[in-house]
């Protein structure tokens, strides 16, 4: 996408995960709560294969993974864990398709990005793929092909939807800084060259063609410039982790056309502030950066601070509804 054109994202959406294990109930909640920008729910409470890493491992092409006591590990052939991950994904897609018949608008789907996957998925020797740059390259290629197939399936199921791909990269900053620990725990893997990290992300982002890709991270120090150069049309983050050190990067990103997915609503059970209070920090940031207030509603999508898997079903529904009201507050009162 060109830097001067904006994809019409919805005003509010979720991150990905939801509580419980009922695919139809989750799809009903999401499509009813954030109806202008729904997303494909993830239900990690179902167990291995529904978790973030296992779900994405099940999408890989000509690479397979199985559950070991230490985590997900590359295997020789598709086994029970791969079949279970694919079955649950199919169940989730069926449920979403049921509730979005005839839908025409933005629809977000999520997968783990190549570097977080490389920092979590073990090779046969027990070390993570990050320990072998050749393995990282193969993993990124397999992921890219798997995402291409996944997006094609979604286009067939929901031809009117405008697909948004979200890549979850919470481990990216640790990968870049050399903070990912080895299997023994006594050392860390060397930092990945930033140009290589960017090129790999660009390869995976490129599978969506002209469609927008959002990169999500709930870790501090999000590398805004790297993600923008790699082709990210949006950056999703926990707004509470931002500091004034991020101001210049955020200002450049927004002025360059990058959508800011601002995680401002807590994703765990507890009281919710009034909608205007939830986005007060966003307005403060806008004034500090000298950005035009009229750009707020166009450039910001309101989200929970992270996934909702740890919330109760009732709080998850209230959180998504609160995001919608907070986004409406931004649009109605941009000053």
C-alpha positions, 0 to 999 in steps of 0.5 A: 500500500502506498504511504499516502493512501489509507485502507478504511479500517474499522473504528474498533476491534479485538486482538484475537484471543477470546475466553472459553472453547465454544467457536460459535459463541465466540464468533457470535460475540465478536461479530455482534460486538465489533460489527464494523471490524470483526475478527477471527476469534482464537480460543486457547483454552481448548488446549495445545493446537488452539494456543497462539504457536500451535495454531500457526504451526498448524498452518505451515506448509511441508513443515509439521510440529508436535507438542513436547514437554518443553513446547512445540517442536518440528516433526517429520510428519503431520501427527495428532497435534497438527490435525487437532490444530487444523481441525480447530481452525476449520471449526472457527472458520465455519463459525465465523462464516455462519455469522458473516454471510453477506458481510462487506467490510474489513475482517481481521485474521491473526497468525504468529509472525516469523520471528516470534514463531522462530523464537518459540518453535523448537528444532529436533535438537531442542533449540528454537529455530532462531538458533539456525538462520537457515531454519528461520528462512525455511520457517518463514517460507513455510509460514508465507505459503500457509498464510497464502492458502489461509487467506485464499480460503477466507476469500472463498468463504467470505468474498465480500470481506476486505481481509486484514492480516495481523502478524503477532510479533511479541518476541520481535524486540527480544530477537533483535536485542539477543534476549531469547534464551537457549534451551539450557537457559545459560546463554542467549541466542545472538541478535538477528541482524535488523536488515534480515529481520526486516527482509523476512517480515517483508516476505511474509507481509507480501503474501497479502498482496495489496491487502493491509497487514498489521503487526501486533506486539504487547511488548515495550519498544516496538520498532516502528520504523522497521515495521513500516519499512517491512510494509506494515500498514498498521501497528497494534500495541499496548498503549500503556507501554508507550513512552515519550521516547516513542513520540517521533516514531509514532508521529512519523508513522501516523503522518505516513499513513500507518494505522495505530491500533491503540490498546487502551482498554484492559483485557482482564476482569475489572472495572472499566472507565468511561469511554472518553477516559479510556482514550484520553491518553490518545488525545494527549498524545495527539496534542503532544505530537501536534497532529490534526485532531480531525485525523484521530478517528481515521488514523486510530483503531481502538482495541483491548490492551491485549488478548481476552483469553484471560477474561470472563466471557461477560467481561470480554463482551463488555470490553469489546463493546467498550472499545466501540464506545471509546472509538465513538468518543474519539470521533465525536469529540476529537479535540 
